[in-house]
């Protein structure tokens, strides 16, 4: 079903075009007029993109969970590159989230110099992010994925804080180096596919049928995941992020942490799971462990931070751990929770960085010890901060809880101990956030703190949509979940088919026997599973022999039986 | 009539929403009256639903599920926001709304002139809504919404006077201790979902066969961890004493009558699960008995009137856990309701005292108040005698019920419970003696500045509280006095405790003691209670200074805070610093910077080779050729 209007192409080109317009606003207008004109272009561009994203979500029908609104045009036919865009339930909400956050990130922070290039970079960045979320061709995805680096580099280096050059360089080199692995892996997949079928293509849908040996899958998986793990970031590839988040101007921090982090986690779900399902199943324990370590490690290091922005950076690492957990648990519940958690994390982190930016613009510091008793002079700021903080802690009724619970409950089904250890992270997140809140907002205000002005109207309007979404997604996430779930189910089924495993179903076994339809399905699945299990174990042990991935093989199949409690 | 049930949580929630929007404009006292009205409305609705339930025949008909909306539907996890109306949830809803309405009324007077008056009622209304969700929810996850909701309201209200550092710290402490328990709740839910594929209470109980003994015990102990956090049992009890930093109505409502009983409620609700694990029940009963005893010893040595009551609450909750572990769920609920009456009253009475003394909370600076606060004294005395277990007041019956059942099942725990009963009578009478008898010792309190933000007034002798504060005292005194009547089998159609029995079914334990045994036990209880009372009055009326009876070890609550600080707090802080400074910065980021430096150094090194002199390049070529030849030679001549 191809809609007549090319929604997704427009979605990518609109912000890019607006960026060019912003860059072309003539200097001759005079400083003030030029600034206003640039701001108007920025706002109009991001709001038009938001309107388009809303139109997409209205026109979106979950259906069977496949891609919709597809536009597919041959682009560089000699190389098999096609302009192939599409959304499914997984990407559509990331698109919407990004579209919501960009105008707020622009409105929520005032840039004091050179607005023209700033707005142009931000708009270009939005185009890159949108393109990454909707691209279904590996080369197109890679182009957009890398395109995002340039604006971020200039935003940090041009408008950042004291150590901006170090942070910008570190960010750029680190992520760029990791992407090189992905580029090699992309080419390798296409070449192997060409050897098998004679067709050179970078189309994700076509490449998903490539037959790859387990060794090839593991190596290519590592290539892709290197790029995504740095981008997200996943522990232990995170050390660029505290520097980059802290040195960025507010807009940059918001976009980096809230939107761009999702390029990494989204990439894993979209590309790793589609292309390398067997490697995903085999390496899941490793990635799950990294996720859990990230949750605990991020929380523990956050406890020792004395700087609000770095604290949020490490808390972000912990929250991304939940997304990793949700992805690699490979159950519908956990993965749906993981996708929802991407949106949740975006909204919450964006709100946190905006609020911290406003504290900075009032008090000129984000040192936790330099702030005290702000709740008395700025009660609304404190109230909004409380709500956002509680969402981050995972209070039921706010959005963070729904995602976290789904991830943990879904992970428990397949990987019990990982889920239990991750639950400890739930305790720790309360520890550092409440401590920071008490230091900054509670207690008697010092003289300097006592005159801190409360939120302005403009700031209130910027943060209000975020708070509204945080509450809405916590109370009534059904419309969102109903659209994510079919796509996740499809993806989990794809992984199951490719590996011959079956997703364990929670509940007593006799429940399956009651429903004849279910019984039929489960019997069939069980039969194929047994047949395939032998196969995949055999090929796994082959891989062990040739490659020494001994640790990798152990969990290649997850039968429902072994995880039962006595 | 049952379908109006949704109004119970909705009315206070609406009150919260209105106060959030226009609370500041309404101000003092209208915000308070609005909040009180919304909770009173919820109480009326609860009465209507209760009547509707009574109108149905006993048994499965007295159970009604109201689905509000689908909350989280993903795969096998289908969670609805739905209410379960049954005798247990309605008992809870009735006393929660009733006591809440009274305490809201009281707060109108108590919080007068506070800077954040509307905000107080905003939190209070949200608390009541959350508490009702907690008790009315039909599945574990929706219960958890209320569970966390009351927790966060408790955090806000403890830290209500946030400019005081001790209050802010106490709020944070409460939240974190509760959070530890919540982890247990979460893992219990994961395990239950994994085993049964559902979180609905009815659905879980229908699939109990899926649990082996190990899994059942695991679930019960995890739920116990959750309950111990919320209900302040060993080892998670230290937060409740600090929670007394909150305004006194908060202590009465949240930290005595309602929220802290949530743990007991959860275990009662999960009674069919508990029935699967005798081991877990023994743990619960022992934990309850030991907590009851330990907290009672601490209460004997406190100087602060509210701290005595806080430890007393922990101790009484311990009794309830003892009852749950025994399987005497009816007795647990009975004490819970009676405790809501008399402990709520004790806190409100102490609030009246604190109000009258301009914020003084130290018992050693009170004395002889029965002359100045007559109505407070009379109502307080009723609650004091009730909790001490003097017949025929409610506490005697409720505590007796628990002790009788324990006697039949766990005699050793019964003995601990009996000693605790003596201590209870002792510490309450010590409090009564120090506050209301003896000489006037409050001059200092009234001449100095009251440190309490909620209390004002500049009278030079203690003054009785305004009418809005006295009405709740009188009503609760009536209930605390006659609450024991709940246990009387009035009539087959109205048997207030017996109507709970169908909820617990076969899980319920009811000791069948002979009439004479019951009489003997009742007499023993009374003698012990009177003994404790007599000893305390003899010791404390005349002489308020008896340091030998207030050992530091008890005053410092068995040094539990020091222990946690030394065992967890300080090592934890060091671990965080070590991880941040050494592991994160030096090891992980060090590796990253190391790779960068290595690349840079390699580049710098290689750059030196590229000199641009052709003869140098030629030299390197020669070196390379020679090297290659040498290599080939070694390979050819092995």
Interface residues (C-beta under 8 A of the other chain):
Chain A: X170 X173 X174 X236 X238 X239 X240 X297 X300 X301 X303 X304 X305 X331 X332 X333 X336 X337 X373 X375 X376 X390 X395 X396 X397 X401 X402 X405 X406 X408 X409 X410 X412 X413 X416 X419 X420 X423 X424 X426 X427 X430 X431 X434 X435 X438 X441 X442 X443 X444 X445 X475 X476 X477 X478 X481 X482 X485 X489 X505 X506 X507 X508 X511 X563 X565 X566
Chain B: X69 X70 X71 X72 X73 X74 X75 X76 X77 X141 X144 X145 X148 X149 X152 X159 X162 X163 X165 X168 X169 X172 X175 X176 X179 X180 X182 X183 X186 X187 X189 X190 X191 X193 X194 X195 X196 X197 X198 X207 X209 X210 X212 X213 X214 X215 X218 X572 X573 X575 X576 X577 X579 X580 X581 X584 X588 X589 X592 X596
